[in-house]
Amino acid sequence: MTDTMASHAWTFHYVLCEVLRGPCSKGHDSLVRELAALRERGGRLFLIGVGGGAANAAHAACDFRKLCAIESYAPTDGIAEVTARTNDEGWRTIFVEWLRTSRLGRRDAIFVFSVGGGHAEVSACIYEAVQLARQVEARVLGVVGRDDGATAKMGDAVIVVDAVRGALGAFLTPVTEAAQVAVLHALVSDPHLMCGKPKW
């Protein structure tokens, strides 16, 4: 291994640890409170993201259902519907129309895993989902990389990984997506939420 490779790995892990100790830890309790209240009122949790965020959403839907007894769904798990909507109606509809068909309402919440957090021009599918959630008075939760997207601006409990916008530079995407998984596991193992027992 070269010194450059070792230096990169050390820097990446150092930055990730700082993010986890900083904004991720500070935002944990508010997410726990929102999720506990969601379960108490019998609401559903819709987890949305694209790319790495979609993979994290699928993982989260499994863990929240199995370990926390929260009715949870990741729309991107239904790739047939996602691709049909993209083909027939356009990319920006993939979440908002799924949520409309699911009758997203005030007892429910969406949970966004995104680097940008949804803008009208970039990740418009997330932007549209957040707009709908606000219209129907559903709660908006998330772990995002930036503070200028719809999720951070309009959300109820949102962790912004890059708390000082642009501070992470080239690390923004990988650190945000890694932090999303760490936040997920901190949530589902929190004694206020966890009611199932993991195998190991």
N, C-alpha and C positions, 0 to 999 in steps of 0.2 A: 504494500500500500504506500502510495506517495504521501508526502507531507500535505499536499494540496487536498487530497481526498480526505485525510484525517481531519484537516482543518475545516473542510466543508461540513462533515458530519458533526463535529463538535459545535460549530456555529449554529447549524440547524437545530440540534437538540437543545442547545442553550436558549435559543429564541423561543422554541416551543415550550420549554419549561417556564420561561418568564411569562408567556401568554397564559399558561395554565394557572400559574400562581396569581396572576393579575386579573384581567377582565373575566376569565372563565370562573375563577373561584368567587369573585365578587357577585357575579350574576346567578350563581347556583341557587341560592335560597328563593329568589323570586320565581324561577322556573319551577322549583319544587312546589311552592305554594299554588301556582297556577295549575299544575298537573294534578295535585291532590284535590283541588276544588273541582276540576273537570271530572275526575272520577266520581267524586261525591255527588255531583248533579247528574251523572249518567250521560255525560257528553262524549262525543267521539273525537278522536285525534287524527287529523289528516297530515301526513308528513310529506313534504314536497321538496324537490331539488332536482337539478340536472347534472349530468356528468358524475363527478365524485359525490356530489350532493344527493343524487338519486340513489347511488349505492348506499350512502349513509342513511337515507330515508328508509330503504328496504330493511336494513339492519335494525333501525330504530323501531319500525312497526312490529317486527318480531319480538324485540326485547320488551317493549312497553306492554304488549299483549301477554307475553309469557310470564314476565317477572313482576309486572305491576298491575295486571288485570285491568288495563285501560283499553277500551275498544279502539283499535288503531289500524290505519290503512295507508299504504303508499301507492298513489295512483300510477306511478311508473312501473309498478309490478305487473300491470296489465299492458304489456307492450303492444298487443294487438290494437287496443283502443287508442293508445298514444300515437301509434303510427297511422291509424285510420284518420284520427282527427288532424294530425299534421298534414296528411295527404289531401284531405277533403276541405279543411277549414283554415289550416295554417297553424304554425307553431304556437302562437300566443294563446290559443284556445285550450291547450291540452289539460291544464289544471282547472281553469275557471268553469268549463263546461262539465267536467267530471264532478266538480264540487256542486254545481247547480243540480245535476242529476241526482246526487247524493243528498240533496236538500240541506246543504250546510246551513246551520242556524245558530241562534244565540247561545245554545247550550254547548256548542262545539268549539274546537280550536284548530287552527292550522299551525304547523311547526315547520319553519323554513330552514333548510340547510343550503346555504348559498355563499359564494364568495362576495359577489356584488350586492346581493340582497334584493334584486329586482328593480330594473329601470324600464321606462317606457320603450327604450331602444335596445337594451341588452337584457337578456333574461326577462323578456316581456311576459312570458308565461307565468313567472312568479309575481311580477308586478300586477297582472290582472287578478291573480288569486288573492293577493293582499287587498286589492280594491274591493273585491266581492266580500271578503271577510268583514271589512269595515262596514259595508252596506248592510249586511245581515246581522251585525253586532256579534259575530264570532270573535274569539280571542285570537291574537296573532303572537306567536312565540317564535323563537329562532336562535340560531347561531350563525352569524354572518361575518364576513371579513371587513366590510366597509360600513361607514355610518351614513352614506348618502343615498342608499337604496330605499325602496318603499318599506321593506321589513323593519329596518332600524328607525325610520322616520315615523312609521305608523303603528309599530308594534307595542304590545302590552308588557312583554318580558322578553328582551332580546339581548343576547351577549354579542358585543361587537369586538371581534378578535383584534383588529387593528385599531385600537382605541384612539391612537394618534394617527389620523389617516395618512397612509403612505409610509409609515415608519418601517413596515416589514419589507418593503421593496419587492425583490424577486421571490422572497419567501411567502408572500401573501397567500397564494393559492394552496401550496402544500401545507403550510402551517395551519391555515383555516380549516382545511379538510381533516387534518390530523386532530386538531382541537375539537372538531365536531364529534369525533368518535370518543375522545376522552370525556367530553361533557356528557354524552349519552350514557357512558358507563358509570359516571359519577351519579347521574340521575337515577338510573334503574337499580343501583345498589344502595341508594339512600334509604335509611330505615323508614322514612315518612312515606315512601312510595313502594318499596319492594315488598311484595307479599308472596311471590313464588320463590322457590329455592333452586339455585343453579345446580347443575350436576356436580361441578367441581368447585 
